[in-house]
Amino acid sequence: MANIHSQKKRILRAERERVENRRYTSKIKTYFRRLEEGTAADDANAEENAATHRELVKTIDKAVKRGALHRNNGARKKSRAARLLTGRGGEA
């Protein structure tokens, strides 16, 4: 445990930031799972998939803006989501 007051504050702040970043990454994974399941099931729920895709892209942009994700990582995830939505070239 740190003895210096500013370091104690920094530890608390780092924990809060870690939880916030974890919230973003967890939400992104959840939207990816929904998008994969939605596109794998059938094309009948295309509007639901489009809404999930919009939320996913919005969340990725927020995470990149906050620094929870690197911008290249965010761009890769958005590209992967677009491929899932269109049905071209999915990953195993």
C-alpha positions in Angstrom: 0.0 0.0 0.0 1.2 3.5 -0.9 2.3 5.9 1.9 2.1 9.1 -0.2 -1.3 10.8 -0.2 -1.3 11.6 -3.9 -0.4 8.0 -4.8 -3.3 6.7 -2.7 -5.6 9.1 -4.7 -4.0 7.8 -7.9 -4.7 4.2 -7.0 -8.4 5.0 -6.3 -8.7 6.9 -9.5 -7.0 4.2 -11.5 -9.5 1.7 -10.1 -12.5 3.9 -11.1 -11.0 4.3 -14.6 -10.4 0.6 -14.9 -14.1 -0.2 -14.1 -15.3 2.4 -16.6 -13.1 1.0 -19.3 -14.2 -2.5 -18.5 -17.8 -1.3 -18.8 -17.2 -0.1 -22.4 -15.3 -3.3 -23.4 -18.0 -5.5 -21.9 -20.8 -3.6 -23.7 -18.9 -3.9 -27.0 -18.5 -7.7 -26.6 -22.2 -8.0 -25.8 -23.3 -6.0 -28.9 -20.9 -8.2 -31.0 -22.5 -11.3 -29.6 -26.0 -10.0 -30.3 -25.0 -9.1 -33.9 -23.4 -12.5 -34.5 -26.4 -14.3 -33.2 -28.8 -12.1 -35.1 -27.1 -12.4 -38.4 -26.6 -16.1 -38.0 -30.2 -16.8 -37.2 -31.9 -15.3 -40.4 -32.3 -12.1 -42.3 -35.8 -11.6 -41.1 -34.7 -9.3 -38.3 -32.6 -7.0 -40.4 -33.8 -3.8 -38.8 -33.0 -5.2 -35.3 -29.5 -6.1 -36.6 -29.1 -2.6 -38.0 -30.1 -1.0 -34.7 -27.6 -3.3 -32.8 -24.9 -2.3 -35.3 -25.6 1.4 -34.8 -25.4 1.0 -31.0 -22.2 -1.0 -31.4 -20.5 1.6 -33.6 -21.6 4.4 -31.2 -20.2 2.5 -28.2 -16.9 1.8 -30.0 -16.6 5.5 -30.9 -17.2 6.5 -27.3 -14.7 4.0 -26.0 -12.0 5.3 -28.4 -12.8 8.9 -27.5 -12.4 8.0 -23.8 -9.2 6.0 -24.3 -10.7 2.7 -23.3 -9.8 1.3 -26.8 -6.9 2.3 -29.1 -8.2 3.9 -32.3 -6.9 1.2 -34.6 -8.6 -1.4 -32.4 -11.8 0.5 -32.6 -11.5 0.8 -36.4 -10.9 -2.9 -36.7 -13.9 -3.7 -34.6 -16.1 -1.4 -36.6 -14.9 -3.0 -39.8 -15.6 -6.5 -38.4 -19.1 -5.4 -37.4 -19.8 -4.0 -40.8 -18.7 -7.3 -42.4 -21.0 -9.2 -40.0 -23.9 -6.9 -40.9 -23.5 -7.3 -44.6 -22.9 -11.1 -44.3 -19.5 -11.0 -46.1 -16.5 -12.7 -44.7 -17.3 -13.8 -41.1 -14.7 -15.0 -38.7 -14.8 -18.5 -37.2 
